[in-house]
Amino acid sequence: MQVGVVFPQIELGSDRGAVRAYAEAVNELGYQHLLVYDHVLGADPAVHRDWSGPYAIADPFHEPMVLFGYLAGFTDLELVSGIVIAPQRQTVLLAKQAAEVDVLSGGRLRLGVGLGWNRVEYEALGAEFSNRAARIVEQVTLLRELWTHESVTFEGKFETVRGAGLLPMPVQRPIPIWFGGIAPSALRRIGRLADGWFPLVRFGPDLERALEVIQRSAAEAGRGPIPFEGRVSAGANLERVGRHLTGWREIGASHVSLDTMRQGYRSVDAHIGALTAAAPVALAATAP
């Protein structure tokens, strides 16, 4: 099982030195990937009085693809978007950005995509919210076409490309596409289309049922088992961290990320300190 970290988007802010120090420390500690959340805009609760989303206008978010281009230059980490809201982005542009990150990182991009929940963000980006599930299916097909063929002609319901292609092409052909999602329709879609899954589900019957739906859908589509990545809050209770890492390994997770965000760490040094303390626990919990 591969162990990485969740980049603490809302707590490192715009301090470029903190971003670099954090990524370098993660790399040196032996973690294998860095997962980054995505939001282009935050809603202003003073305007949207019924706002109930987990993030708002005061929460800073680095743009994942730009951030990955920066990190690719000085780390060996796998770079993971967890997740990019694909249906609110132009598919061809997303394909180009992902290919560029893959080239600059030497084939270390894992592109997580999902539908998102933020109607305010969709509206501001000029994207339709109601048909996003249908669009992402078409997007995944087009992304893979663009990453594997020099010239692409594609006629879909939402996407049209006529005799055009990307250059430079990515190192990985195609770049792995992982999905988020937990709704039954999303789980079936993951089994049919995805290269992996980010399950924001607790251990127990819900996770087991979700995995059953995904793997059954994959088998019906003639595909092999779908890998998945767990997430563990990296607080001060290292015994709990180790127990949860072991749990993810035992249930068959291929990856797991330690998350220090919203654990009370208010400086980059505090985040690094928590990951430093957890590193031996992670190694012990994931050893064969």
N, C-alpha and C positions, 0 to 999 in steps of 0.2 A: 504494500500500500504506500502510495506517494503522499508525503506530508508537505503542505505549503501553508500560506497565511492569507488572511483577508486584509487588504490594504485599508487602513483606518481613514477613509475619505474625509469624514466630517470633523476629524480631530487634528489632522496635520495642516489643514488650511492651505494658504498660498505660500508657505515658507519652502522655497526650493531646496534650501540646505537640509531641512528636515526630511523632505521627500527622498533626497539622495542618501542621507545618513540611514534612514529606515531601510531602504532597499539594499544598500550595501551590507548592513548588519544581517538582514534576513538571508542574503546570499552566503555570507561568511559563517553563519550558524548552521548551514547545511540544509535549510528548508529548500524545497525543490520547485515551488511555484508561488506566484503572487496573483491573487484574485482581486479584481477591481469592480466595484459597483458602478452603475451608469445612471446619471440623470443630467439632462441638458439644462433644464430650468427647474426652479423651485417656485411653488405657488405662494402668493402673499395672503396669509390668513386674514389680513385686514380688508382685503378685497373679496376673497372667497370665504365668506363667514361660516359656511358649513364644512370647512376643510377638516378632514380627519386622517389625511395621509401621514405616514411615518416621517416624511421629510418635507421641509418647506423652504421658503426663500432664504432663511438664515443658515441653511446647511450647505457648506461648500462641497462641490464635486469636481474633481479633475476629469477632463474628457479622456476616456480610456485609450483611444487609439493614439492620440497625441502623447499621452503619458507613456504608453508602451514604446513609442519611438525613442523617447528620452531614456527609458530604462534599458532598452536593448543595447545601448552603447556602453554600459558599464556593469551589467550583471549577466549571469548565466541562467537566470531563472526562466522557467516556463511562464509565459504571460497569458493570463486567463481573464476574459471578460465574464463577469458573473452577475448580471447579464447585460448585454446591449439590447436596447428596445428596438428590434429590427424594423417593425412595421412603421415606425415614425421616421425612418431614415430612407434615403434613396438607395435602392439595392445595389446599383452599379457602383455608386460612390463607396458604399460599405465594402463591396468586394475589392475595390482598388485600395482602400485604406488597410484592409486586413492583409492583402497581398504584400503591401509595402512593409507592414510590421513583420510579416513572416520572413521577408527577404532580409531586413535589417537585423533581425534576431537570429538568423540562421535556422529558421524552421521551428521556432519555439512559441508559436501562437496557438492557443486553444480558444476558439470563438464561441462563447456562450451567448445565446440569443433567447429572447422571450417576448411576450405580448405587452407587458407593462400594465399599469393600472391608473396612470395619471392623465386624466382627460385634459387638464389644463395644459400640460406639456404637448400632447397631441395637437390640440387646437393651435398652439403657438407655432408649431412646426408645419402646419398646413396639412396634417395627415388625418385620415378618417379613423375614428376610434372603433366604430361598430363592426367593421369587417376585418379587423386586424388578424383574427385567427386564420381566415381564408388566405389573406395576403402572405402570412409568414410561410405557409406551405409552398407557395409559388416562389417566394424569395429564396428558400433553401435550395430548390432545384436550380434556379438561375445562378446563385452563388457558386455552386459546384460546377456548373457548366463554364462559367467565366474562369475558374481556377484550373480547369483541366483541358480547355480547348483554346487554340490560338485565335480562331474566328468563331463567333457565336451568332446564330440566328435563333431567336426565341420569341414565340408569339403566345402570350398568356392572356389571362383575363385582366391582369393588372400591370403586367410588365411586357415591354417590347424592346428587343434588341435586334438590329438587322446588320449582319455582317460586320461585327466589331469585336474587339478583344482587348484584354489587359496586357501591358508589358511595363515592367518586368512581371513575369509570372511568379507565384509563390513557390517557396521551396517544397512545401507540402502540397501535394496535388491529389485530392483536395485538402484544404485546411479542415481539421476536425471541428464539427459543429455540435455543441452541447446545448440542451434545452433546460429552461426552468419550467415550472408549472406543476400543479397538483390536482386540478379539476380532472374528472374522468376522461373528458374528451382530450385534454392535454396529455394525459398519460398514454392514451392510445396513439396519439400523434407522435409522441416520443419513441414509442416502440417501432413505429413505421419508418421514422425519418432520422432520428437523432443518432449521433455518435456517442452520446453520454447524457447524463441527467444530474441536475443539482436538486436534491430533495430537501426542501425546507420543511421537513416532517420530523417529529420526535420519534425516538425508538418506540416500538410497540406495534399493535395491530394495524394502525393507519399506514405506517411505513411498509409493513409486510404486504398489506393489500395493494398498495400502490405499486410495489415491485412486481407483484403477481400480474397486475394489469399490463405493465410495461413489457415484461418478458413474454407474456402470452401474445401480445400484439406483435412483438418482434418475431416470434416464432411463426405466427400466421403470415407474416410478410417474407418469410424465408431468410430471416436474419439471425445472427447469433445473439448471445446475451448482451444487454446494454450496460456498460459500466456506469458507476455513479459515484458522486463525491459527497461525503459527509462534512458537517461543519461543527466545530467544538468551540464554545466560549472559553477563552484562555484567561480565566480569572486567577485569583491567588490560591485557590484550592487545587493544588497540583494532583492530589489523589483523584479528585473528580475528573480532571482533565485526562489523566491516564486511563481511568475507567471508561470514559466515553470514547477515547481513541480505540481502546481494545474492543469496545462494542461495535464500532463501525467496521473494524477489521473482521470481526467474527461474522458479521452479517454480509460480508462480501464486498465492501466498498473498495474501489480501485484507488481513490484519492480521498484526502481529508484536509480541510483548512482550519487552522487555528485563528480565532477571531478575537481581537483585543478591543474592538470598537464598543463603546458604551459600557466599558468595564470600570470606568472611573479613572483611566489614565489620561492625564491632561498635557503631557509633553511627549516628544518623540523619544526621549530617554526612558520614560516610563513604559512606553509600548515596547521598546527594545528590551528593557529589563524583564518584562513579562515573558517575552518570547525566548530570551536567554534562559530563564528559569525553567521554561517548559520544554526546551530542546532535548535534554536527556530523557525526559518522560516520553516525549514523542518518539524518540529513537527506540526506547525500550518497549513501548506499546506496539510498535509497528514492525519490530524485528521478526524474521521468519521463525 
